[in-house]
Amino acid sequence: MADALSTSSTASPPSAAYRRVLDALRELNPDDHQIARRMKDTRVPELDNRTLEEAVLAGDAEKALRYLDAIATGWDG
């Protein structure tokens, strides 16, 4: 469901970093609505209480990916 993941109807395509974080989220949960909610609404203490989207847009995609990798390998956050 691409609509759940788009930022607006006139927005440019997501950056490569944004897509990498989306792909990492998809590996954890393939539900697009859950991915959108996690990306845009869930504040992450390990990312300075920012959402994944805020972290990526601020240039911290690698930090976001490390966080998601830790979750994927069993860390419970």
PQR file with spaces between the fields and no chain letter, atoms N, CA, C, O and H, PARSE charges and radii, in Angstrom:
ATOM       1  N    MET     1       0.826   -1.173    0.000 -0.4000 1.5000
ATOM       2  CA   MET     1       0.000    0.000    0.000 -0.0000 2.0000
ATOM       3  C    MET     1       0.874    1.242    0.000  0.5500 1.7000
ATOM       4  O    MET     1       1.227    1.764    1.058 -0.5500 1.4000
ATOM       5  N    ALA     2       1.210    1.697   -1.150 -0.4000 1.5000
ATOM       6  CA   ALA     2       2.098    2.842   -1.277 -0.0000 2.0000
ATOM       7  C    ALA     2       1.535    4.088   -0.618  0.5500 1.7000
ATOM       8  O    ALA     2       2.305    4.911   -0.123 -0.5500 1.4000
ATOM       9  H    ALA     2       0.924    1.273   -2.009  0.4000 1.0000
ATOM      10  N    ASP     3       0.208    4.259   -0.593 -0.4000 1.5000
ATOM      11  CA   ASP     3      -0.376    5.449    0.015 -0.0000 2.0000
ATOM      12  C    ASP     3       0.012    5.598    1.471  0.5500 1.7000
ATOM      13  O    ASP     3       0.209    6.717    1.943 -0.5500 1.4000
ATOM      14  H    ASP     3      -0.418    3.591   -0.995  0.4000 1.0000
ATOM      15  N    ALA     4       0.123    4.515    2.182 -0.4000 1.5000
ATOM      16  CA   ALA     4       0.461    4.574    3.603 -0.0000 2.0000
ATOM      17  C    ALA     4       1.879    5.073    3.821  0.5500 1.7000
ATOM      18  O    ALA     4       2.195    5.573    4.901 -0.5500 1.4000
ATOM      19  H    ALA     4      -0.037    3.605    1.799  0.4000 1.0000
ATOM      20  N    LEU     5       2.727    4.950    2.830 -0.4000 1.5000
ATOM      21  CA   LEU     5       4.126    5.304    3.000 -0.0000 2.0000
ATOM      22  C    LEU     5       4.522    6.611    2.331  0.5500 1.7000
ATOM      23  O    LEU     5       5.625    7.107    2.559 -0.5500 1.4000
ATOM      24  H    LEU     5       2.470    4.544    1.953  0.4000 1.0000
ATOM      25  N    SER     6       3.651    7.173    1.517 -0.4000 1.5000
ATOM      26  CA   SER     6       4.019    8.420    0.855 -0.0000 2.0000
ATOM      27  C    SER     6       3.865    9.590    1.810  0.5500 1.7000
ATOM      28  O    SER     6       2.993    9.589    2.679 -0.5500 1.4000
ATOM      29  H    SER     6       2.755    6.769    1.332  0.4000 1.0000
ATOM      30  N    THR     7       4.716   10.582    1.639 -0.4000 1.5000
ATOM      31  CA   THR     7       4.660   11.737    2.523 -0.0000 2.0000
ATOM      32  C    THR     7       3.662   12.764    2.029  0.5500 1.7000
ATOM      33  O    THR     7       3.062   13.466    2.844 -0.5500 1.4000
ATOM      34  H    THR     7       5.425   10.583    0.933  0.4000 1.0000
ATOM      35  N    SER     8       3.463   12.879    0.742 -0.4000 1.5000
ATOM      36  CA   SER     8       2.409   13.707    0.173 -0.0000 2.0000
ATOM      37  C    SER     8       2.305   13.381   -1.301  0.5500 1.7000
ATOM      38  O    SER     8       3.195   12.755   -1.878 -0.5500 1.4000
ATOM      39  H    SER     8       3.950   12.309    0.080  0.4000 1.0000
ATOM      40  N    SER     9       1.204   13.813   -1.907 -0.4000 1.5000
ATOM      41  CA   SER     9       1.001   13.472   -3.309 -0.0000 2.0000
ATOM      42  C    SER     9       1.973   14.209   -4.223  0.5500 1.7000
ATOM      43  O    SER     9       2.189   13.780   -5.356 -0.5500 1.4000
ATOM      44  H    SER     9       0.481   14.321   -1.438  0.4000 1.0000
ATOM      45  N    THR    10       2.566   15.316   -3.755 -0.4000 1.5000
ATOM      46  CA   THR    10       3.501   16.072   -4.577 -0.0000 2.0000
ATOM      47  C    THR    10       4.951   15.901   -4.130  0.5500 1.7000
ATOM      48  O    THR    10       5.844   16.551   -4.673 -0.5500 1.4000
ATOM      49  H    THR    10       2.391   15.664   -2.834  0.4000 1.0000
ATOM      50  N    ALA    11       5.188   15.057   -3.172 -0.4000 1.5000
ATOM      51  CA   ALA    11       6.542   14.871   -2.645 -0.0000 2.0000
ATOM      52  C    ALA    11       7.414   14.168   -3.675  0.5500 1.7000
ATOM      53  O    ALA    11       6.935   13.376   -4.487 -0.5500 1.4000
ATOM      54  H    ALA    11       4.462   14.529   -2.730  0.4000 1.0000
ATOM      55  N    SER    12       8.699   14.474   -3.621 -0.4000 1.5000
ATOM      56  CA   SER    12       9.640   13.782   -4.489 -0.0000 2.0000
ATOM      57  C    SER    12       9.837   12.365   -3.967  0.5500 1.7000
ATOM      58  O    SER    12       9.517   12.078   -2.813 -0.5500 1.4000
ATOM      59  H    SER    12       9.088   15.117   -2.961  0.4000 1.0000
ATOM      60  N    PRO    13      10.361   11.480   -4.806 -0.5600 1.5000
ATOM      61  CA   PRO    13      10.587   10.102   -4.346  0.2800 2.0000
ATOM      62  C    PRO    13      11.519   10.083   -3.141  0.5500 1.7000
ATOM      63  O    PRO    13      12.382   10.950   -3.001 -0.5500 1.4000
ATOM      64  N    PRO    14      11.341    9.093   -2.275 -0.5600 1.5000
ATOM      65  CA   PRO    14      12.211    9.001   -1.091  0.2800 2.0000
ATOM      66  C    PRO    14      13.674    8.836   -1.487  0.5500 1.7000
ATOM      67  O    PRO    14      13.990    8.247   -2.521 -0.5500 1.4000
ATOM      68  N    SER    15      14.543    9.356   -0.662 -0.4000 1.5000
ATOM      69  CA   SER    15      15.977    9.221   -0.900 -0.0000 2.0000
ATOM      70  C    SER    15      16.394    7.760   -0.739  0.5500 1.7000
ATOM      71  O    SER    15      15.636    6.934   -0.232 -0.5500 1.4000
ATOM      72  H    SER    15      14.286    9.835    0.177  0.4000 1.0000
ATOM      73  N    ALA    16      17.596    7.467   -1.174 -0.4000 1.5000
ATOM      74  CA   ALA    16      18.126    6.109   -1.026 -0.0000 2.0000
ATOM      75  C    ALA    16      18.193    5.724    0.445  0.5500 1.7000
ATOM      76  O    ALA    16      17.895    4.583    0.800 -0.5500 1.4000
ATOM      77  H    ALA    16      18.212    8.138   -1.586  0.4000 1.0000
ATOM      78  N    ALA    17      18.580    6.660    1.304 -0.4000 1.5000
ATOM      79  CA   ALA    17      18.662    6.366    2.739 -0.0000 2.0000
ATOM      80  C    ALA    17      17.280    6.057    3.301  0.5500 1.7000
ATOM      81  O    ALA    17      17.121    5.128    4.093 -0.5500 1.4000
ATOM      82  H    ALA    17      18.822    7.586    1.017  0.4000 1.0000
ATOM      83  N    TYR    18      16.289    6.829    2.895 -0.4000 1.5000
ATOM      84  CA   TYR    18      14.913    6.612    3.355 -0.0000 2.0000
ATOM      85  C    TYR    18      14.446    5.224    2.930  0.5500 1.7000
ATOM      86  O    TYR    18      13.846    4.492    3.717 -0.5500 1.4000
ATOM      87  H    TYR    18      16.418    7.584    2.252  0.4000 1.0000
ATOM      88  N    ARG    19      14.729    4.870    1.679 -0.4000 1.5000
ATOM      89  CA   ARG    19      14.338    3.539    1.176 -0.0000 2.0000
ATOM      90  C    ARG    19      15.039    2.414    1.939  0.5500 1.7000
ATOM      91  O    ARG    19      14.435    1.375    2.203 -0.5500 1.4000
ATOM      92  H    ARG    19      15.217    5.464    1.039  0.4000 1.0000
ATOM      93  N    ARG    20      16.294    2.615    2.290 -0.4000 1.5000
ATOM      94  CA   ARG    20      17.016    1.584    3.050 -0.0000 2.0000
ATOM      95  C    ARG    20      16.357    1.363    4.407  0.5500 1.7000
ATOM      96  O    ARG    20      16.231    0.226    4.861 -0.5500 1.4000
ATOM      97  H    ARG    20      16.785    3.459    2.075  0.4000 1.0000
ATOM      98  N    VAL    21      15.943    2.435    5.048 -0.4000 1.5000
ATOM      99  CA   VAL    21      15.272    2.297    6.344 -0.0000 2.0000
ATOM     100  C    VAL    21      13.910    1.630    6.153  0.5500 1.7000
ATOM     101  O    VAL    21      13.536    0.768    6.948 -0.5500 1.4000
ATOM     102  H    VAL    21      16.045    3.359    4.680  0.4000 1.0000
ATOM     103  N    LEU    22      13.166    2.009    5.119 -0.4000 1.5000
ATOM     104  CA   LEU    22      11.890    1.343    4.834 -0.0000 2.0000
ATOM     105  C    LEU    22      12.100   -0.146    4.584  0.5500 1.7000
ATOM     106  O    LEU    22      11.337   -0.973    5.085 -0.5500 1.4000
ATOM     107  H    LEU    22      13.470    2.708    4.473  0.4000 1.0000
ATOM     108  N    ASP    23      13.122   -0.491    3.819 -0.4000 1.5000
ATOM     109  CA   ASP    23      13.410   -1.903    3.546 -0.0000 2.0000
ATOM     110  C    ASP    23      13.741   -2.656    4.831  0.5500 1.7000
ATOM     111  O    ASP    23      13.312   -3.795    5.014 -0.5500 1.4000
ATOM     112  H    ASP    23      13.741    0.181    3.412  0.4000 1.0000
ATOM     113  N    ALA    24      14.499   -2.026    5.716 -0.4000 1.5000
ATOM     114  CA   ALA    24      14.827   -2.661    6.998 -0.0000 2.0000
ATOM     115  C    ALA    24      13.564   -2.870    7.828  0.5500 1.7000
ATOM     116  O    ALA    24      13.418   -3.903    8.482 -0.5500 1.4000
ATOM     117  H    ALA    24      14.848   -1.100    5.568  0.4000 1.0000
ATOM     118  N    LEU    25      12.658   -1.906    7.806 -0.4000 1.5000
ATOM     119  CA   LEU    25      11.387   -2.066    8.523 -0.0000 2.0000
ATOM     120  C    LEU    25      10.559   -3.189    7.914  0.5500 1.7000
ATOM     121  O    LEU    25       9.918   -3.952    8.637 -0.5500 1.4000
ATOM     122  H    LEU    25      12.777   -1.068    7.275  0.4000 1.0000
ATOM     123  N    ARG    26      10.568   -3.294    6.580 -0.4000 1.5000
ATOM     124  CA   ARG    26       9.808   -4.356    5.906 -0.0000 2.0000
ATOM     125  C    ARG    26      10.308   -5.742    6.301  0.5500 1.7000
ATOM     126  O    ARG    26       9.530   -6.694    6.363 -0.5500 1.4000
ATOM     127  H    ARG    26      11.088   -2.674    5.992  0.4000 1.0000
ATOM     128  N    GLU    27      11.594   -5.850    6.563 -0.4000 1.5000
ATOM     129  CA   GLU    27      12.134   -7.138    7.001 -0.0000 2.0000
ATOM     130  C    GLU    27      11.601   -7.514    8.379  0.5500 1.7000
ATOM     131  O    GLU    27      11.457   -8.695    8.692 -0.5500 1.4000
ATOM     132  H    GLU    27      12.226   -5.076    6.513  0.4000 1.0000
ATOM     133  N    LEU    28      11.307   -6.507    9.202 -0.4000 1.5000
ATOM     134  CA   LEU    28      10.761   -6.767   10.534 -0.0000 2.0000
ATOM     135  C    LEU    28       9.264   -7.022   10.495  0.5500 1.7000
ATOM     136  O    LEU    28       8.749   -7.824   11.275 -0.5500 1.4000
ATOM     137  H    LEU    28      11.424   -5.547    8.948  0.4000 1.0000
ATOM     138  N    ASN    29       8.552   -6.338    9.583 -0.4000 1.5000
ATOM     139  CA   ASN    29       7.101   -6.451    9.500 -0.0000 2.0000
ATOM     140  C    ASN    29       6.669   -5.993    8.112  0.5500 1.7000
ATOM     141  O    ASN    29       6.852   -4.824    7.774 -0.5500 1.4000
ATOM     142  H    ASN    29       8.970   -5.687    8.949  0.4000 1.0000
ATOM     143  N    PRO    30       6.102   -6.881    7.303 -0.5600 1.5000
ATOM     144  CA   PRO    30       5.753   -6.520    5.934  0.2800 2.0000
ATOM     145  C    PRO    30       4.474   -5.686    5.789  0.5500 1.7000
ATOM     146  O    PRO    30       4.117   -5.322    4.669 -0.5500 1.4000
ATOM     147  N    ASP    31       3.788   -5.379    6.869 -0.4000 1.5000
ATOM     148  CA   ASP    31       2.539   -4.615    6.807 -0.0000 2.0000
ATOM     149  C    ASP    31       2.840   -3.124    6.594  0.5500 1.7000
ATOM     150  O    ASP    31       3.433   -2.478    7.458 -0.5500 1.4000
ATOM     151  H    ASP    31       4.078   -5.675    7.779  0.4000 1.0000
ATOM     152  N    ASP    32       2.430   -2.586    5.444 -0.4000 1.5000
ATOM     153  CA   ASP    32       2.748   -1.197    5.106 -0.0000 2.0000
ATOM     154  C    ASP    32       2.177   -0.187    6.092  0.5500 1.7000
ATOM     155  O    ASP    32       2.807    0.836    6.362 -0.5500 1.4000
ATOM     156  H    ASP    32       1.949   -3.111    4.743  0.4000 1.0000
ATOM     157  N    HIS    33       0.994   -0.459    6.633 -0.4000 1.5000
ATOM     158  CA   HIS    33       0.417    0.470    7.613 -0.0000 2.0000
ATOM     159  C    HIS    33       1.246    0.492    8.893  0.5500 1.7000
ATOM     160  O    HIS    33       1.458    1.555    9.475 -0.5500 1.4000
ATOM     161  H    HIS    33       0.482   -1.290    6.414  0.4000 1.0000
ATOM     162  N    GLN    34       1.712   -0.660    9.329 -0.4000 1.5000
ATOM     163  CA   GLN    34       2.572   -0.718   10.513 -0.0000 2.0000
ATOM     164  C    GLN    34       3.913   -0.032   10.245  0.5500 1.7000
ATOM     165  O    GLN    34       4.453    0.652   11.114 -0.5500 1.4000
ATOM     166  H    GLN    34       1.540   -1.524    8.856  0.4000 1.0000
ATOM     167  N    ILE    35       4.437   -0.220    9.047 -0.4000 1.5000
ATOM     168  CA   ILE    35       5.697    0.429    8.683 -0.0000 2.0000
ATOM     169  C    ILE    35       5.533    1.946    8.715  0.5500 1.7000
ATOM     170  O    ILE    35       6.370    2.654    9.276 -0.5500 1.4000
ATOM     171  H    ILE    35       3.998   -0.776    8.341  0.4000 1.0000
ATOM     172  N    ALA    36       4.456    2.439    8.114 -0.4000 1.5000
ATOM     173  CA   ALA    36       4.221    3.887    8.087 -0.0000 2.0000
ATOM     174  C    ALA    36       4.095    4.439    9.495  0.5500 1.7000
ATOM     175  O    ALA    36       4.654    5.490    9.810 -0.5500 1.4000
ATOM     176  H    ALA    36       3.777    1.864    7.658  0.4000 1.0000
ATOM     177  N    ARG    37       3.361    3.733   10.336 -0.4000 1.5000
ATOM     178  CA   ARG    37       3.189    4.198   11.713 -0.0000 2.0000
ATOM     179  C    ARG    37       4.519    4.194   12.458  0.5500 1.7000
ATOM     180  O    ARG    37       4.833    5.134   13.188 -0.5500 1.4000
ATOM     181  H    ARG    37       2.907    2.880   10.080  0.4000 1.0000
ATOM     182  N    ARG    38       5.289    3.143   12.270 -0.4000 1.5000
ATOM     183  CA   ARG    38       6.588    3.055   12.947 -0.0000 2.0000
ATOM     184  C    ARG    38       7.543    4.126   12.436  0.5500 1.7000
ATOM     185  O    ARG    38       8.306    4.703   13.212 -0.5500 1.4000
ATOM     186  H    ARG    38       5.035    2.380   11.676  0.4000 1.0000
ATOM     187  N    MET    39       7.502    4.391   11.145 -0.4000 1.5000
ATOM     188  CA   MET    39       8.399    5.363   10.525 -0.0000 2.0000
ATOM     189  C    MET    39       8.060    6.793   10.939  0.5500 1.7000
ATOM     190  O    MET    39       8.954    7.594   11.212 -0.5500 1.4000
ATOM     191  H    MET    39       6.883    3.922   10.516  0.4000 1.0000
ATOM     192  N    LYS    40       6.769    7.107   10.983 -0.4000 1.5000
ATOM     193  CA   LYS    40       6.346    8.495   11.153 -0.0000 2.0000
ATOM     194  C    LYS    40       5.867    8.858   12.548  0.5500 1.7000
ATOM     195  O    LYS    40       5.904   10.033   12.915 -0.5500 1.4000
ATOM     196  H    LYS    40       6.043    6.456   10.760  0.4000 1.0000
ATOM     197  N    ASP    41       5.419    7.893   13.334 -0.4000 1.5000
ATOM     198  CA   ASP    41       4.767    8.218   14.606 -0.0000 2.0000
ATOM     199  C    ASP    41       5.482    7.727   15.854  0.5500 1.7000
ATOM     200  O    ASP    41       5.297    8.293   16.932 -0.5500 1.4000
ATOM     201  H    ASP    41       5.389    6.939   13.036  0.4000 1.0000
ATOM     202  N    THR    42       6.292    6.688   15.727 -0.4000 1.5000
ATOM     203  CA   THR    42       6.910    6.088   16.905 -0.0000 2.0000
ATOM     204  C    THR    42       8.211    6.800   17.254  0.5500 1.7000
ATOM     205  O    THR    42       9.162    6.795   16.472 -0.5500 1.4000
ATOM     206  H    THR    42       6.442    6.229   14.851  0.4000 1.0000
ATOM     207  N    ARG    43       8.244    7.407   18.423 -0.4000 1.5000
ATOM     208  CA   ARG    43       9.455    8.086   18.903 -0.0000 2.0000
ATOM     209  C    ARG    43      10.397    7.032   19.488  0.5500 1.7000
ATOM     210  O    ARG    43       9.969    6.139   20.219 -0.5500 1.4000
ATOM     211  H    ARG    43       7.471    7.411   19.058  0.4000 1.0000
ATOM     212  N    VAL    44      11.670    7.150   19.161 -0.4000 1.5000
ATOM     213  CA   VAL    44      12.668    6.161   19.556 -0.0000 2.0000
ATOM     214  C    VAL    44      13.697    6.830   20.472  0.5500 1.7000
ATOM     215  O    VAL    44      14.436    7.711   20.031 -0.5500 1.4000
ATOM     216  H    VAL    44      12.018    7.876   18.567  0.4000 1.0000
ATOM     217  N    PRO    45      13.751    6.421   21.740 -0.5600 1.5000
ATOM     218  CA   PRO    45      14.715    7.029   22.664  0.2800 2.0000
ATOM     219  C    PRO    45      16.160    6.957   22.155  0.5500 1.7000
ATOM     220  O    PRO    45      16.935    7.891   22.357 -0.5500 1.4000
ATOM     221  N    GLU    46      16.516    5.862   21.503 -0.4000 1.5000
ATOM     222  CA   GLU    46      17.882    5.682   20.997 -0.0000 2.0000
ATOM     223  C    GLU    46      18.205    6.623   19.835  0.5500 1.7000
ATOM     224  O    GLU    46      19.365    6.755   19.446 -0.5500 1.4000
ATOM     225  H    GLU    46      15.886    5.103   21.339  0.4000 1.0000
ATOM     226  N    LEU    47      17.195    7.268   19.289 -0.4000 1.5000
ATOM     227  CA   LEU    47      17.383    8.243   18.210 -0.0000 2.0000
ATOM     228  C    LEU    47      17.071    9.652   18.721  0.5500 1.7000
ATOM     229  O    LEU    47      16.538   10.489   17.992 -0.5500 1.4000
ATOM     230  H    LEU    47      16.253    7.161   19.606  0.4000 1.0000
ATOM     231  N    ASP    48      17.411    9.890   19.972 -0.4000 1.5000
ATOM     232  CA   ASP    48      17.168   11.194   20.603 -0.0000 2.0000
ATOM     233  C    ASP    48      15.688   11.554   20.609  0.5500 1.7000
ATOM     234  O    ASP    48      15.311   12.710   20.422 -0.5500 1.4000
ATOM     235  H    ASP    48      17.844    9.210   20.564  0.4000 1.0000
ATOM     236  N    ASN    49      14.861   10.537   20.829 -0.4000 1.5000
ATOM     237  CA   ASN    49      13.406   10.678   20.914 -0.0000 2.0000
ATOM     238  C    ASN    49      12.786   11.210   19.617  0.5500 1.7000
ATOM     239  O    ASN    49      11.746   11.869   19.632 -0.5500 1.4000
ATOM     240  H    ASN    49      15.168    9.598   20.981  0.4000 1.0000
ATOM     241  N    ARG    50      13.446   10.909   18.502 -0.4000 1.5000
ATOM     242  CA   ARG    50      12.904   11.263   17.191 -0.0000 2.0000
ATOM     243  C    ARG    50      12.248   10.033   16.586  0.5500 1.7000
ATOM     244  O    ARG    50      12.488    8.906   17.021 -0.5500 1.4000
ATOM     245  H    ARG    50      14.291   10.374   18.490  0.4000 1.0000
ATOM     246  N    THR    51      11.413   10.266   15.574 -0.4000 1.5000
ATOM     247  CA   THR    51      10.893    9.150   14.795 -0.0000 2.0000
ATOM     248  C    THR    51      11.984    8.697   13.830  0.5500 1.7000
ATOM     249  O    THR    51      12.969    9.404   13.614 -0.5500 1.4000
ATOM     250  H    THR    51      11.218   11.181   15.221  0.4000 1.0000
ATOM     251  N    LEU    52      11.801    7.525   13.259 -0.4000 1.5000
ATOM     252  CA   LEU    52      12.754    7.060   12.247 -0.0000 2.0000
ATOM     253  C    LEU    52      12.808    8.049   11.085  0.5500 1.7000
ATOM     254  O    LEU    52      13.883    8.355   10.570 -0.5500 1.4000
ATOM     255  H    LEU    52      11.001    6.951   13.434  0.4000 1.0000
ATOM     256  N    GLU    53      11.655    8.540   10.682 -0.4000 1.5000
ATOM     257  CA   GLU    53      11.615    9.496    9.578 -0.0000 2.0000
ATOM     258  C    GLU    53      12.395   10.766    9.921  0.5500 1.7000
ATOM     259  O    GLU    53      13.174   11.253    9.101 -0.5500 1.4000
ATOM     260  H    GLU    53      10.781    8.291   11.100  0.4000 1.0000
ATOM     261  N    GLU    54      12.196   11.300   11.109 -0.4000 1.5000
ATOM     262  CA   GLU    54      12.926   12.500   11.519 -0.0000 2.0000
ATOM     263  C    GLU    54      14.434   12.251   11.531  0.5500 1.7000
ATOM     264  O    GLU    54      15.216   13.106   11.115 -0.5500 1.4000
ATOM     265  H    GLU    54      11.563   10.905   11.775  0.4000 1.0000
ATOM     266  N    ALA    55      14.828   11.088   12.005 -0.4000 1.5000
ATOM     267  CA   ALA    55      16.256   10.760   12.044 -0.0000 2.0000
ATOM     268  C    ALA    55      16.840   10.689   10.636  0.5500 1.7000
ATOM     269  O    ALA    55      17.915   11.230   10.378 -0.5500 1.4000
ATOM     270  H    ALA    55      14.193   10.394   12.343  0.4000 1.0000
ATOM     271  N    VAL    56      16.134   10.026    9.732 -0.4000 1.5000
ATOM     272  CA   VAL    56      16.623    9.904    8.354 -0.0000 2.0000
ATOM     273  C    VAL    56      16.706   11.277    7.694  0.5500 1.7000
ATOM     274  O    VAL    56      17.706   11.598    7.052 -0.5500 1.4000
ATOM     275  H    VAL    56      15.260    9.587    9.941  0.4000 1.0000
ATOM     276  N    LEU    57      15.671   12.080    7.849 -0.4000 1.5000
ATOM     277  CA   LEU    57      15.659   13.403    7.222 -0.0000 2.0000
ATOM     278  C    LEU    57      16.729   14.322    7.802  0.5500 1.7000
ATOM     279  O    LEU    57      17.166   15.264    7.141 -0.5500 1.4000
ATOM     280  H    LEU    57      14.859   11.819    8.370  0.4000 1.0000
ATOM     281  N    ALA    58      17.152   14.049    9.037 -0.4000 1.5000
ATOM     282  CA   ALA    58      18.216   14.835    9.672 -0.0000 2.0000
ATOM     283  C    ALA    58      19.610   14.311    9.322  0.5500 1.7000
ATOM     284  O    ALA    58      20.613   14.853    9.785 -0.5500 1.4000
ATOM     285  H    ALA    58      16.797   13.284    9.574  0.4000 1.0000
ATOM     286  N    GLY    59      19.672   13.256    8.503 -0.4000 1.5000
ATOM     287  CA   GLY    59      20.967   12.722    8.096 -0.0000 2.0000
ATOM     288  C    GLY    59      21.480   11.581    8.956  0.5500 1.7000
ATOM     289  O    GLY    59      22.642   11.191    8.837 -0.5500 1.4000
ATOM     290  H    GLY    59      18.858   12.815    8.126  0.4000 1.0000
ATOM     291  N    ASP    60      20.635   11.044    9.816 -0.4000 1.5000
ATOM     292  CA   ASP    60      21.042    9.957   10.709 -0.0000 2.0000
ATOM     293  C    ASP    60      20.494    8.596   10.277  0.5500 1.7000
ATOM     294  O    ASP    60      20.100    7.788   11.119 -0.5500 1.4000
ATOM     295  H    ASP    60      19.691   11.361    9.913  0.4000 1.0000
ATOM     296  N    ALA    61      20.468    8.347    8.979 -0.4000 1.5000
ATOM     297  CA   ALA    61      19.955    7.070    8.484 -0.0000 2.0000
ATOM     298  C    ALA    61      20.773    5.900    9.009  0.5500 1.7000
ATOM     299  O    ALA    61      20.209    4.860    9.351 -0.5500 1.4000
ATOM     300  H    ALA    61      20.787    9.003    8.295  0.4000 1.0000
ATOM     301  N    GLU    62      22.084    6.050    9.078 -0.4000 1.5000
ATOM     302  CA   GLU    62      22.927    4.948    9.561 -0.0000 2.0000
ATOM     303  C    GLU    62      22.603    4.612   11.013  0.5500 1.7000
ATOM     304  O    GLU    62      22.573    3.439   11.387 -0.5500 1.4000
ATOM     305  H    GLU    62      22.542    6.895    8.800  0.4000 1.0000
ATOM     306  N    LYS    63      22.365    5.613   11.816 -0.4000 1.5000
ATOM     307  CA   LYS    63      21.989    5.388   13.215 -0.0000 2.0000
ATOM     308  C    LYS    63      20.638    4.673   13.282  0.5500 1.7000
ATOM     309  O    LYS    63      20.453    3.767   14.095 -0.5500 1.4000
ATOM     310  H    LYS    63      22.389    6.566   11.513  0.4000 1.0000
ATOM     311  N    ALA    64      19.696    5.080   12.430 -0.4000 1.5000
ATOM     312  CA   ALA    64      18.387    4.429   12.377 -0.0000 2.0000
ATOM     313  C    ALA    64      18.533    2.972   11.945  0.5500 1.7000
ATOM     314  O    ALA    64      17.875    2.089   12.494 -0.5500 1.4000
ATOM     315  H    ALA    64      19.846    5.816   11.770  0.4000 1.0000
ATOM     316  N    LEU    65      19.391    2.728   10.966 -0.4000 1.5000
ATOM     317  CA   LEU    65      19.611    1.355   10.501 -0.0000 2.0000
ATOM     318  C    LEU    65      20.271    0.493   11.572  0.5500 1.7000
ATOM     319  O    LEU    65      19.926   -0.680   11.716 -0.5500 1.4000
ATOM     320  H    LEU    65      19.926    3.446   10.521  0.4000 1.0000
ATOM     321  N    ARG    66      21.206    1.051   12.319 -0.4000 1.5000
ATOM     322  CA   ARG    66      21.823    0.292   13.424 -0.0000 2.0000
ATOM     323  C    ARG    66      20.776   -0.062   14.475  0.5500 1.7000
ATOM     324  O    ARG    66      20.781   -1.171   15.008 -0.5500 1.4000
ATOM     325  H    ARG    66      21.486    2.004   12.202  0.4000 1.0000
ATOM     326  N    TYR    67      19.884    0.870   14.774 -0.4000 1.5000
ATOM     327  CA   TYR    67      18.799    0.613   15.726 -0.0000 2.0000
ATOM     328  C    TYR    67      17.916   -0.537   15.221  0.5500 1.7000
ATOM     329  O    TYR    67      17.611   -1.461   15.975 -0.5500 1.4000
ATOM     330  H    TYR    67      19.880    1.772   14.341  0.4000 1.0000
ATOM     331  N    LEU    68      17.509   -0.481   13.956 -0.4000 1.5000
ATOM     332  CA   LEU    68      16.656   -1.538   13.403 -0.0000 2.0000
ATOM     333  C    LEU    68      17.387   -2.872   13.344  0.5500 1.7000
ATOM     334  O    LEU    68      16.778   -3.919   13.564 -0.5500 1.4000
ATOM     335  H    LEU    68      17.757    0.269   13.343  0.4000 1.0000
ATOM     336  N    ASP    69      18.678   -2.848   13.052 -0.4000 1.5000
ATOM     337  CA   ASP    69      19.472   -4.073   13.042 -0.0000 2.0000
ATOM     338  C    ASP    69      19.521   -4.684   14.440  0.5500 1.7000
ATOM     339  O    ASP    69      19.431   -5.903   14.591 -0.5500 1.4000
ATOM     340  H    ASP    69      19.172   -1.997   12.873  0.4000 1.0000
ATOM     341  N    ALA    70      19.664   -3.850   15.449 -0.4000 1.5000
ATOM     342  CA   ALA    70      19.685   -4.351   16.829 -0.0000 2.0000
ATOM     343  C    ALA    70      18.363   -5.022   17.175  0.5500 1.7000
ATOM     344  O    ALA    70      18.349   -6.071   17.820 -0.5500 1.4000
ATOM     345  H    ALA    70      19.737   -2.860   15.326  0.4000 1.0000
ATOM     346  N    ILE    71      17.259   -4.429   16.754 -0.4000 1.5000
ATOM     347  CA   ILE    71      15.947   -5.034   17.005 -0.0000 2.0000
ATOM     348  C    ILE    71      15.829   -6.359   16.255  0.5500 1.7000
ATOM     349  O    ILE    71      15.340   -7.345   16.807 -0.5500 1.4000
ATOM     350  H    ILE    71      17.271   -3.577   16.230  0.4000 1.0000
ATOM     351  N    ALA    72      16.273   -6.382   15.009 -0.4000 1.5000
ATOM     352  CA   ALA    72      16.180   -7.598   14.196 -0.0000 2.0000
ATOM     353  C    ALA    72      16.987   -8.743   14.784  0.5500 1.7000
ATOM     354  O    ALA    72      16.647   -9.910   14.586 -0.5500 1.4000
ATOM     355  H    ALA    72      16.670   -5.581   14.560  0.4000 1.0000
ATOM     356  N    THR    73      18.054   -8.419   15.508 -0.4000 1.5000
ATOM     357  CA   THR    73      18.894   -9.469   16.084 -0.0000 2.0000
ATOM     358  C    THR    73      18.512   -9.823   17.515  0.5500 1.7000
ATOM     359  O    THR    73      19.215  -10.576   18.190 -0.5500 1.4000
ATOM     360  H    THR    73      18.330   -7.472   15.670  0.4000 1.0000
ATOM     361  N    GLY    74      17.388   -9.271   17.971 -0.4000 1.5000
ATOM     362  CA   GLY    74      16.874   -9.708   19.260 -0.0000 2.0000
ATOM     363  C    GLY    74      16.904   -8.713   20.388  0.5500 1.7000
ATOM     364  O    GLY    74      16.356   -8.990   21.455 -0.5500 1.4000
ATOM     365  H    GLY    74      16.818   -8.659   17.423  0.4000 1.0000
ATOM     366  N    TRP    75      17.525   -7.561   20.199 -0.4000 1.5000
ATOM     367  CA   TRP    75      17.525   -6.541   21.251 -0.0000 2.0000
ATOM     368  C    TRP    75      16.111   -6.023   21.395  0.5500 1.7000
ATOM     369  O    TRP    75      15.445   -5.779   20.389 -0.5500 1.4000
ATOM     370  H    TRP    75      17.970   -7.336   19.333  0.4000 1.0000
ATOM     371  N    ASP    76      15.630   -5.847   22.617 -0.4000 1.5000
ATOM     372  CA   ASP    76      14.226   -5.489   22.813 -0.0000 2.0000
ATOM     373  C    ASP    76      13.979   -4.003   23.016  0.5500 1.7000
ATOM     374  O    ASP    76      12.865   -3.617   23.367 -0.5500 1.4000
ATOM     375  H    ASP    76      16.171   -6.045   23.435  0.4000 1.0000
ATOM     376  N    GLY    77      14.977   -3.160   22.807 -0.4000 1.5000
ATOM     377  CA   GLY    77      14.817   -1.711   22.866 -0.0000 2.0000
ATOM     378  C    GLY    77      14.393   -1.247   24.189  0.5500 1.7000
ATOM     379  O    GLY    77      14.217   -0.046   24.394 -0.5500 1.4000
ATOM     380  H    GLY    77      15.882   -3.474   22.522  0.4000 1.0000
